[in-house]
Amino acid sequence: MVHGAGPSENLSIQWGCRTPARADFPWPGLDYQLAPSVLDALAVRADRANRFSDYLTSVTPTDFSRPVEVLENGTNPLQECLYTVLEEEFWHNRYARRDLEQLEAAT
């Protein structure tokens, strides 16, 4: 979780993930002491999804090749960054649905 400027920024969910292989890579502002409720996390998630959706409406075809500095991966074209976000969203959604189905079947 990350502290930020706005109310929902204090629980901002990173688009990236600090995995054990990256444990020595310091994420700016990351606060492992925060323990938000599920509802708080879902509210931040919905806010981020809305902000990303709004951003996508502003992207033009010429923006896709614009270089973006990615914290731990160097410079990448915006197109690759958008692809990564969409691919991550797809897989997280797929795993969440699978896990929820298994939990529902177990009850």
Chimera marker file (.cmm) of the C-alpha trace (Angstrom):
<marker_set name="trace">
<marker id="1" x="0.000" y="0.000" z="0.000" r="1" g="1" b="0" radius="0.5"/>
<marker id="2" x="1.196" y="3.489" z="-0.763" r="1" g="1" b="0" radius="0.5"/>
<marker id="3" x="0.698" y="6.804" z="0.993" r="1" g="1" b="0" radius="0.5"/>
<marker id="4" x="-0.257" y="9.608" z="-1.371" r="1" g="1" b="0" radius="0.5"/>
<marker id="5" x="-1.780" y="13.053" z="-1.533" r="1" g="1" b="0" radius="0.5"/>
<marker id="6" x="-5.511" y="12.408" z="-1.896" r="1" g="1" b="0" radius="0.5"/>
<marker id="7" x="-7.915" y="10.524" z="0.380" r="1" g="1" b="0" radius="0.5"/>
<marker id="8" x="-7.954" y="7.396" z="-1.750" r="1" g="1" b="0" radius="0.5"/>
<marker id="9" x="-4.240" y="7.708" z="-2.466" r="1" g="1" b="0" radius="0.5"/>
<marker id="10" x="-3.392" y="6.624" z="1.072" r="1" g="1" b="0" radius="0.5"/>
<marker id="11" x="-4.482" y="3.105" z="0.145" r="1" g="1" b="0" radius="0.5"/>
<marker id="12" x="-3.369" y="3.168" z="-3.486" r="1" g="1" b="0" radius="0.5"/>
<marker id="13" x="-2.838" y="-0.261" z="-4.919" r="1" g="1" b="0" radius="0.5"/>
<marker id="14" x="0.344" y="-0.503" z="-6.967" r="1" g="1" b="0" radius="0.5"/>
<marker id="15" x="-0.070" y="-1.598" z="-10.574" r="1" g="1" b="0" radius="0.5"/>
<marker id="16" x="3.189" y="-3.442" z="-10.075" r="1" g="1" b="0" radius="0.5"/>
<marker id="17" x="4.021" y="-5.957" z="-7.389" r="1" g="1" b="0" radius="0.5"/>
<marker id="18" x="6.987" y="-6.202" z="-5.049" r="1" g="1" b="0" radius="0.5"/>
<marker id="19" x="7.792" y="-9.882" z="-5.234" r="1" g="1" b="0" radius="0.5"/>
<marker id="20" x="10.404" y="-11.737" z="-3.144" r="1" g="1" b="0" radius="0.5"/>
<marker id="21" x="12.794" y="-11.507" z="-6.111" r="1" g="1" b="0" radius="0.5"/>
<marker id="22" x="12.457" y="-7.712" z="-5.862" r="1" g="1" b="0" radius="0.5"/>
<marker id="23" x="12.573" y="-7.453" z="-2.070" r="1" g="1" b="0" radius="0.5"/>
<marker id="24" x="15.695" y="-5.319" z="-2.216" r="1" g="1" b="0" radius="0.5"/>
<marker id="25" x="14.070" y="-2.830" z="-4.596" r="1" g="1" b="0" radius="0.5"/>
<marker id="26" x="12.550" y="0.002" z="-2.523" r="1" g="1" b="0" radius="0.5"/>
<marker id="27" x="9.138" y="1.176" z="-3.741" r="1" g="1" b="0" radius="0.5"/>
<marker id="28" x="8.772" y="4.884" z="-2.919" r="1" g="1" b="0" radius="0.5"/>
<marker id="29" x="6.147" y="5.473" z="-0.240" r="1" g="1" b="0" radius="0.5"/>
<marker id="30" x="5.272" y="1.808" z="0.271" r="1" g="1" b="0" radius="0.5"/>
<marker id="31" x="3.822" y="1.232" z="3.734" r="1" g="1" b="0" radius="0.5"/>
<marker id="32" x="3.559" y="-2.402" z="4.812" r="1" g="1" b="0" radius="0.5"/>
<marker id="33" x="2.047" y="-1.338" z="8.140" r="1" g="1" b="0" radius="0.5"/>
<marker id="34" x="-1.300" y="-0.327" z="6.608" r="1" g="1" b="0" radius="0.5"/>
<marker id="35" x="-4.065" y="-2.871" z="7.092" r="1" g="1" b="0" radius="0.5"/>
<marker id="36" x="-7.070" y="-1.591" z="5.125" r="1" g="1" b="0" radius="0.5"/>
<marker id="37" x="-10.401" y="-3.352" z="5.231" r="1" g="1" b="0" radius="0.5"/>
<marker id="38" x="-11.580" y="-5.270" z="2.187" r="1" g="1" b="0" radius="0.5"/>
<marker id="39" x="-14.115" y="-2.505" z="1.527" r="1" g="1" b="0" radius="0.5"/>
<marker id="40" x="-11.369" y="0.133" z="1.608" r="1" g="1" b="0" radius="0.5"/>
<marker id="41" x="-9.227" y="-1.897" z="-0.784" r="1" g="1" b="0" radius="0.5"/>
<marker id="42" x="-12.181" y="-2.436" z="-3.132" r="1" g="1" b="0" radius="0.5"/>
<marker id="43" x="-12.977" y="1.296" z="-3.079" r="1" g="1" b="0" radius="0.5"/>
<marker id="44" x="-9.385" y="2.148" z="-4.008" r="1" g="1" b="0" radius="0.5"/>
<marker id="45" x="-9.443" y="-0.543" z="-6.698" r="1" g="1" b="0" radius="0.5"/>
<marker id="46" x="-12.653" y="0.913" z="-8.194" r="1" g="1" b="0" radius="0.5"/>
<marker id="47" x="-11.157" y="4.411" z="-8.090" r="1" g="1" b="0" radius="0.5"/>
<marker id="48" x="-7.998" y="3.230" z="-9.879" r="1" g="1" b="0" radius="0.5"/>
<marker id="49" x="-10.031" y="1.381" z="-12.505" r="1" g="1" b="0" radius="0.5"/>
<marker id="50" x="-12.113" y="4.502" z="-13.165" r="1" g="1" b="0" radius="0.5"/>
<marker id="51" x="-9.014" y="6.675" z="-13.403" r="1" g="1" b="0" radius="0.5"/>
<marker id="52" x="-7.369" y="4.235" z="-15.810" r="1" g="1" b="0" radius="0.5"/>
<marker id="53" x="-10.518" y="4.103" z="-17.929" r="1" g="1" b="0" radius="0.5"/>
<marker id="54" x="-10.665" y="7.911" z="-18.013" r="1" g="1" b="0" radius="0.5"/>
<marker id="55" x="-6.996" y="8.031" z="-19.004" r="1" g="1" b="0" radius="0.5"/>
<marker id="56" x="-7.590" y="5.596" z="-21.868" r="1" g="1" b="0" radius="0.5"/>
<marker id="57" x="-10.191" y="7.945" z="-23.355" r="1" g="1" b="0" radius="0.5"/>
<marker id="58" x="-7.495" y="10.611" z="-23.681" r="1" g="1" b="0" radius="0.5"/>
<marker id="59" x="-4.842" y="8.458" z="-25.377" r="1" g="1" b="0" radius="0.5"/>
<marker id="60" x="-4.271" y="9.109" z="-29.066" r="1" g="1" b="0" radius="0.5"/>
<marker id="61" x="-2.584" y="6.791" z="-31.579" r="1" g="1" b="0" radius="0.5"/>
<marker id="62" x="0.539" y="8.970" z="-31.537" r="1" g="1" b="0" radius="0.5"/>
<marker id="63" x="0.814" y="8.492" z="-27.748" r="1" g="1" b="0" radius="0.5"/>
<marker id="64" x="1.428" y="4.753" z="-28.052" r="1" g="1" b="0" radius="0.5"/>
<marker id="65" x="5.085" y="5.172" z="-28.942" r="1" g="1" b="0" radius="0.5"/>
<marker id="66" x="5.745" y="7.826" z="-26.268" r="1" g="1" b="0" radius="0.5"/>
<marker id="67" x="8.504" y="6.669" z="-23.894" r="1" g="1" b="0" radius="0.5"/>
<marker id="68" x="7.512" y="6.113" z="-20.263" r="1" g="1" b="0" radius="0.5"/>
<marker id="69" x="10.026" y="5.681" z="-17.438" r="1" g="1" b="0" radius="0.5"/>
<marker id="70" x="9.020" y="2.555" z="-15.499" r="1" g="1" b="0" radius="0.5"/>
<marker id="71" x="10.373" y="2.428" z="-11.951" r="1" g="1" b="0" radius="0.5"/>
<marker id="72" x="12.231" y="-0.876" z="-12.130" r="1" g="1" b="0" radius="0.5"/>
<marker id="73" x="12.138" y="-1.649" z="-15.847" r="1" g="1" b="0" radius="0.5"/>
<marker id="74" x="13.628" y="1.428" z="-17.478" r="1" g="1" b="0" radius="0.5"/>
<marker id="75" x="12.044" y="3.192" z="-20.423" r="1" g="1" b="0" radius="0.5"/>
<marker id="76" x="9.221" y="1.501" z="-22.332" r="1" g="1" b="0" radius="0.5"/>
<marker id="77" x="6.736" y="2.747" z="-24.923" r="1" g="1" b="0" radius="0.5"/>
<marker id="78" x="3.314" y="3.632" z="-23.509" r="1" g="1" b="0" radius="0.5"/>
<marker id="79" x="1.810" y="0.844" z="-25.630" r="1" g="1" b="0" radius="0.5"/>
<marker id="80" x="3.776" y="-1.771" z="-23.650" r="1" g="1" b="0" radius="0.5"/>
<marker id="81" x="2.729" y="-0.227" z="-20.340" r="1" g="1" b="0" radius="0.5"/>
<marker id="82" x="-0.942" y="-0.301" z="-21.317" r="1" g="1" b="0" radius="0.5"/>
<marker id="83" x="-0.591" y="-3.874" z="-22.525" r="1" g="1" b="0" radius="0.5"/>
<marker id="84" x="0.939" y="-4.887" z="-19.183" r="1" g="1" b="0" radius="0.5"/>
<marker id="85" x="-1.881" y="-3.287" z="-17.182" r="1" g="1" b="0" radius="0.5"/>
<marker id="86" x="-4.554" y="-4.935" z="-19.326" r="1" g="1" b="0" radius="0.5"/>
<marker id="87" x="-2.846" y="-8.330" z="-19.234" r="1" g="1" b="0" radius="0.5"/>
<marker id="88" x="-2.433" y="-8.157" z="-15.436" r="1" g="1" b="0" radius="0.5"/>
<marker id="89" x="-6.075" y="-7.167" z="-15.072" r="1" g="1" b="0" radius="0.5"/>
<marker id="90" x="-7.152" y="-10.117" z="-17.225" r="1" g="1" b="0" radius="0.5"/>
<marker id="91" x="-5.153" y="-12.669" z="-15.196" r="1" g="1" b="0" radius="0.5"/>
<marker id="92" x="-6.090" y="-11.245" z="-11.790" r="1" g="1" b="0" radius="0.5"/>
<marker id="93" x="-9.755" y="-11.330" z="-12.797" r="1" g="1" b="0" radius="0.5"/>
<marker id="94" x="-9.434" y="-14.902" z="-14.035" r="1" g="1" b="0" radius="0.5"/>
<marker id="95" x="-7.765" y="-16.098" z="-10.821" r="1" g="1" b="0" radius="0.5"/>
<marker id="96" x="-10.250" y="-14.240" z="-8.621" r="1" g="1" b="0" radius="0.5"/>
<marker id="97" x="-13.211" y="-15.818" z="-10.435" r="1" g="1" b="0" radius="0.5"/>
<marker id="98" x="-11.626" y="-19.267" z="-10.196" r="1" g="1" b="0" radius="0.5"/>
<marker id="99" x="-10.916" y="-18.877" z="-6.491" r="1" g="1" b="0" radius="0.5"/>
<marker id="100" x="-14.396" y="-17.524" z="-5.744" r="1" g="1" b="0" radius="0.5"/>
<marker id="101" x="-15.978" y="-20.454" z="-7.586" r="1" g="1" b="0" radius="0.5"/>
<marker id="102" x="-13.890" y="-22.863" z="-5.488" r="1" g="1" b="0" radius="0.5"/>
<marker id="103" x="-14.873" y="-21.096" z="-2.252" r="1" g="1" b="0" radius="0.5"/>
<marker id="104" x="-18.553" y="-21.143" z="-3.209" r="1" g="1" b="0" radius="0.5"/>
<marker id="105" x="-18.373" y="-24.839" z="-4.123" r="1" g="1" b="0" radius="0.5"/>
<marker id="106" x="-16.806" y="-25.614" z="-0.741" r="1" g="1" b="0" radius="0.5"/>
<marker id="107" x="-19.686" y="-24.029" z="1.213" r="1" g="1" b="0" radius="0.5"/>
<link id1="1" id2="2" r="1" g="1" b="0" radius="0.2"/>
<link id1="2" id2="3" r="1" g="1" b="0" radius="0.2"/>
<link id1="3" id2="4" r="1" g="1" b="0" radius="0.2"/>
<link id1="4" id2="5" r="1" g="1" b="0" radius="0.2"/>
<link id1="5" id2="6" r="1" g="1" b="0" radius="0.2"/>
<link id1="6" id2="7" r="1" g="1" b="0" radius="0.2"/>
<link id1="7" id2="8" r="1" g="1" b="0" radius="0.2"/>
<link id1="8" id2="9" r="1" g="1" b="0" radius="0.2"/>
<link id1="9" id2="10" r="1" g="1" b="0" radius="0.2"/>
<link id1="10" id2="11" r="1" g="1" b="0" radius="0.2"/>
<link id1="11" id2="12" r="1" g="1" b="0" radius="0.2"/>
<link id1="12" id2="13" r="1" g="1" b="0" radius="0.2"/>
<link id1="13" id2="14" r="1" g="1" b="0" radius="0.2"/>
<link id1="14" id2="15" r="1" g="1" b="0" radius="0.2"/>
<link id1="15" id2="16" r="1" g="1" b="0" radius="0.2"/>
<link id1="16" id2="17" r="1" g="1" b="0" radius="0.2"/>
<link id1="17" id2="18" r="1" g="1" b="0" radius="0.2"/>
<link id1="18" id2="19" r="1" g="1" b="0" radius="0.2"/>
<link id1="19" id2="20" r="1" g="1" b="0" radius="0.2"/>
<link id1="20" id2="21" r="1" g="1" b="0" radius="0.2"/>
<link id1="21" id2="22" r="1" g="1" b="0" radius="0.2"/>
<link id1="22" id2="23" r="1" g="1" b="0" radius="0.2"/>
<link id1="23" id2="24" r="1" g="1" b="0" radius="0.2"/>
<link id1="24" id2="25" r="1" g="1" b="0" radius="0.2"/>
<link id1="25" id2="26" r="1" g="1" b="0" radius="0.2"/>
<link id1="26" id2="27" r="1" g="1" b="0" radius="0.2"/>
<link id1="27" id2="28" r="1" g="1" b="0" radius="0.2"/>
<link id1="28" id2="29" r="1" g="1" b="0" radius="0.2"/>
<link id1="29" id2="30" r="1" g="1" b="0" radius="0.2"/>
<link id1="30" id2="31" r="1" g="1" b="0" radius="0.2"/>
<link id1="31" id2="32" r="1" g="1" b="0" radius="0.2"/>
<link id1="32" id2="33" r="1" g="1" b="0" radius="0.2"/>
<link id1="33" id2="34" r="1" g="1" b="0" radius="0.2"/>
<link id1="34" id2="35" r="1" g="1" b="0" radius="0.2"/>
<link id1="35" id2="36" r="1" g="1" b="0" radius="0.2"/>
<link id1="36" id2="37" r="1" g="1" b="0" radius="0.2"/>
<link id1="37" id2="38" r="1" g="1" b="0" radius="0.2"/>
<link id1="38" id2="39" r="1" g="1" b="0" radius="0.2"/>
<link id1="39" id2="40" r="1" g="1" b="0" radius="0.2"/>
<link id1="40" id2="41" r="1" g="1" b="0" radius="0.2"/>
<link id1="41" id2="42" r="1" g="1" b="0" radius="0.2"/>
<link id1="42" id2="43" r="1" g="1" b="0" radius="0.2"/>
<link id1="43" id2="44" r="1" g="1" b="0" radius="0.2"/>
<link id1="44" id2="45" r="1" g="1" b="0" radius="0.2"/>
<link id1="45" id2="46" r="1" g="1" b="0" radius="0.2"/>
<link id1="46" id2="47" r="1" g="1" b="0" radius="0.2"/>
<link id1="47" id2="48" r="1" g="1" b="0" radius="0.2"/>
<link id1="48" id2="49" r="1" g="1" b="0" radius="0.2"/>
<link id1="49" id2="50" r="1" g="1" b="0" radius="0.2"/>
<link id1="50" id2="51" r="1" g="1" b="0" radius="0.2"/>
<link id1="51" id2="52" r="1" g="1" b="0" radius="0.2"/>
<link id1="52" id2="53" r="1" g="1" b="0" radius="0.2"/>
<link id1="53" id2="54" r="1" g="1" b="0" radius="0.2"/>
<link id1="54" id2="55" r="1" g="1" b="0" radius="0.2"/>
<link id1="55" id2="56" r="1" g="1" b="0" radius="0.2"/>
<link id1="56" id2="57" r="1" g="1" b="0" radius="0.2"/>
<link id1="57" id2="58" r="1" g="1" b="0" radius="0.2"/>
<link id1="58" id2="59" r="1" g="1" b="0" radius="0.2"/>
<link id1="59" id2="60" r="1" g="1" b="0" radius="0.2"/>
<link id1="60" id2="61" r="1" g="1" b="0" radius="0.2"/>
<link id1="61" id2="62" r="1" g="1" b="0" radius="0.2"/>
<link id1="62" id2="63" r="1" g="1" b="0" radius="0.2"/>
<link id1="63" id2="64" r="1" g="1" b="0" radius="0.2"/>
<link id1="64" id2="65" r="1" g="1" b="0" radius="0.2"/>
<link id1="65" id2="66" r="1" g="1" b="0" radius="0.2"/>
<link id1="66" id2="67" r="1" g="1" b="0" radius="0.2"/>
<link id1="67" id2="68" r="1" g="1" b="0" radius="0.2"/>
<link id1="68" id2="69" r="1" g="1" b="0" radius="0.2"/>
<link id1="69" id2="70" r="1" g="1" b="0" radius="0.2"/>
<link id1="70" id2="71" r="1" g="1" b="0" radius="0.2"/>
<link id1="71" id2="72" r="1" g="1" b="0" radius="0.2"/>
<link id1="72" id2="73" r="1" g="1" b="0" radius="0.2"/>
<link id1="73" id2="74" r="1" g="1" b="0" radius="0.2"/>
<link id1="74" id2="75" r="1" g="1" b="0" radius="0.2"/>
<link id1="75" id2="76" r="1" g="1" b="0" radius="0.2"/>
<link id1="76" id2="77" r="1" g="1" b="0" radius="0.2"/>
<link id1="77" id2="78" r="1" g="1" b="0" radius="0.2"/>
<link id1="78" id2="79" r="1" g="1" b="0" radius="0.2"/>
<link id1="79" id2="80" r="1" g="1" b="0" radius="0.2"/>
<link id1="80" id2="81" r="1" g="1" b="0" radius="0.2"/>
<link id1="81" id2="82" r="1" g="1" b="0" radius="0.2"/>
<link id1="82" id2="83" r="1" g="1" b="0" radius="0.2"/>
<link id1="83" id2="84" r="1" g="1" b="0" radius="0.2"/>
<link id1="84" id2="85" r="1" g="1" b="0" radius="0.2"/>
<link id1="85" id2="86" r="1" g="1" b="0" radius="0.2"/>
<link id1="86" id2="87" r="1" g="1" b="0" radius="0.2"/>
<link id1="87" id2="88" r="1" g="1" b="0" radius="0.2"/>
<link id1="88" id2="89" r="1" g="1" b="0" radius="0.2"/>
<link id1="89" id2="90" r="1" g="1" b="0" radius="0.2"/>
<link id1="90" id2="91" r="1" g="1" b="0" radius="0.2"/>
<link id1="91" id2="92" r="1" g="1" b="0" radius="0.2"/>
<link id1="92" id2="93" r="1" g="1" b="0" radius="0.2"/>
<link id1="93" id2="94" r="1" g="1" b="0" radius="0.2"/>
<link id1="94" id2="95" r="1" g="1" b="0" radius="0.2"/>
<link id1="95" id2="96" r="1" g="1" b="0" radius="0.2"/>
<link id1="96" id2="97" r="1" g="1" b="0" radius="0.2"/>
<link id1="97" id2="98" r="1" g="1" b="0" radius="0.2"/>
<link id1="98" id2="99" r="1" g="1" b="0" radius="0.2"/>
<link id1="99" id2="100" r="1" g="1" b="0" radius="0.2"/>
<link id1="100" id2="101" r="1" g="1" b="0" radius="0.2"/>
<link id1="101" id2="102" r="1" g="1" b="0" radius="0.2"/>
<link id1="102" id2="103" r="1" g="1" b="0" radius="0.2"/>
<link id1="103" id2="104" r="1" g="1" b="0" radius="0.2"/>
<link id1="104" id2="105" r="1" g="1" b="0" radius="0.2"/>
<link id1="105" id2="106" r="1" g="1" b="0" radius="0.2"/>
<link id1="106" id2="107" r="1" g="1" b="0" radius="0.2"/>
</marker_set>
